[in-house]
């Protein structure tokens, strides 16, 4: 899930 997915490089907002 992108919502629960928190990319370390990107912000946890989910906006890729």
Residue, then its C-alpha position, 0 to 999 in steps of 0.5 A: x500500500x502506498x499509504x502505509x509505504x514510507x520511502x526513505x528517500x521520498x517523503x512519507x506523504x506518498x507523493x512520488 
